[in-house]
Amino acid sequence: MLEKMGDFFDNRLIGYDEHQLTCIESAQEFYPFTADLLPKEAGASILDLGCGTGLELGYYFAVNPSAKVTGIDLAPGMLSVLKTKFPDKQLELIQGSYFEVPFGVEKYDAAVSVESLHHFTKAEKIPLYRKLREALKPGGYFILTDYFSLSDEEERAHRRELQRLKAELGIEDDEFYHYDTPLTVEHETEALIEAGFSKVERLGSWGATCALRAAR
Ligand SMILES: C[S@@+](CC[C@H](N)C(=O)[O-])C[C@H]1O[C@@H](n2cnc3c(N)ncnc32)[C@H](O)[C@@H]1O
């Protein structure tokens, strides 16, 4: 069974936050860790790719209550939960795919993405990361906290299984279906560097989950 990406998350809205925080190893460490890496200056502008219900933003607003956040997500239900959580924050929410939504030029002090980008190929990510880099101000950076394949073979096996499932189900369109196909950290780093980021560092690791910092 494969569900379209936005539907998959909207169908699991009830209990989503609790599931993320209790069923994903070390989530209670990597969400606050990620938030703490974002700019602390008053009024800092942040772009969140795949913001969902805003778990990382809850931790971020606790350290920077006056941050201005733009969040992009495919799933309208996830965004409506997020909206009700932070009624008094400077929050712009865009429902759509971050592959298609324009980000603007030199608009953000930093960008963040947590547990969202492990569904896409390196080839899909390079133009996305190029667009993201252009949206960052000079000195800006991108924090990517996500889970990664631990070997090239694991990465290939996830991709093969997705292709097998799509063939079995007769799915031929180019829409995004929910199936985890994480890259290795090495391939993720290559995608960021090929998109023009100047340096990629691994700042945290929790099992297969890592926090990467890519400098504009
Ligand atoms: C596992 S949730 C993570 C949400 C949030 N960042 C968190 O950590 O709780 C993944 C989110 O990415 C969103 N997503 C996946 N692909 C997307 C795309 N191409 N454009 C925008 N959002 C996307 C999904 O709709 C979902 O809300």
The ligand as an SDF file (V2000), in Angstrom:
LIG
                    3D

 27 29  0  0  0  0  0  0  0  0999 V2000
    7.6080   13.1560    9.1120 C   0  0  0  0  0  0  0  0  0  0  0  0
    6.8540   14.6890    8.7570 S   0  0  0  0  0  0  0  0  0  0  0  0
    7.9720   15.8300    9.5810 C   0  0  0  0  0  0  0  0  0  0  0  0
    7.2670   17.0970   10.0100 C   0  0  0  0  0  0  0  0  0  0  0  0
    8.0670   17.9600   10.9740 C   0  0  0  0  0  0  0  0  0  0  0  0
    9.2230   18.5410   10.3330 N   0  0  0  0  0  0  0  0  0  0  0  0
    8.4740   17.1100   12.1520 C   0  0  0  0  0  0  0  0  0  0  0  0
    9.6570   16.7650   12.2760 O   0  0  0  0  0  0  0  0  0  0  0  0
    7.5860   16.7380   12.9270 O   0  0  0  0  0  0  0  0  0  0  0  0
    7.2680   14.9940    7.0570 C   0  0  0  0  0  0  0  0  0  0  0  0
    6.5330   16.2060    6.4970 C   0  0  0  0  0  0  0  0  0  0  0  0
    7.1150   16.5520    5.2370 O   0  0  0  0  0  0  0  0  0  0  0  0
    6.0570   16.9300    4.3850 C   0  0  0  0  0  0  0  0  0  0  0  0
    6.5140   16.7850    2.9920 N   0  0  0  0  0  0  0  0  0  0  0  0
    6.9550   15.6720    2.3830 C   0  0  0  0  0  0  0  0  0  0  0  0
    7.3030   15.9480    1.1140 N   0  0  0  0  0  0  0  0  0  0  0  0
    7.0690   17.2800    0.9270 C   0  0  0  0  0  0  0  0  0  0  0  0
    7.2190   18.1650   -0.1870 C   0  0  0  0  0  0  0  0  0  0  0  0
    7.6730   17.7430   -1.3630 N   0  0  0  0  0  0  0  0  0  0  0  0
    6.8950   19.4670   -0.0090 N   0  0  0  0  0  0  0  0  0  0  0  0
    6.4140   19.9140    1.1770 C   0  0  0  0  0  0  0  0  0  0  0  0
    6.2440   19.1150    2.2680 N   0  0  0  0  0  0  0  0  0  0  0  0
    6.5690   17.8190    2.1410 C   0  0  0  0  0  0  0  0  0  0  0  0
    4.9150   15.9990    4.7560 C   0  0  0  0  0  0  0  0  0  0  0  0
    3.6560   16.4870    4.3210 O   0  0  0  0  0  0  0  0  0  0  0  0
    5.0520   15.9330    6.2690 C   0  0  0  0  0  0  0  0  0  0  0  0
    4.2730   16.9010    6.9260 O   0  0  0  0  0  0  0  0  0  0  0  0
  1  2  1  0
  2  3  1  0
  2 10  1  0
  3  4  1  0
  4  5  1  0
  5  6  1  0
  5  7  1  0
  7  8  2  0
  7  9  1  0
 10 11  1  0
 11 12  1  0
 11 26  1  0
 12 13  1  0
 13 14  1  0
 13 24  1  0
 14 15  1  0
 14 23  1  0
 15 16  2  0
 16 17  1  0
 17 18  1  0
 17 23  2  0
 18 19  1  0
 18 20  2  0
 20 21  1  0
 21 22  2  0
 22 23  1  0
 24 25  1  0
 24 26  1  0
 26 27  1  0
M  CHG  2   2   1   9  -1
M  END
$$$$
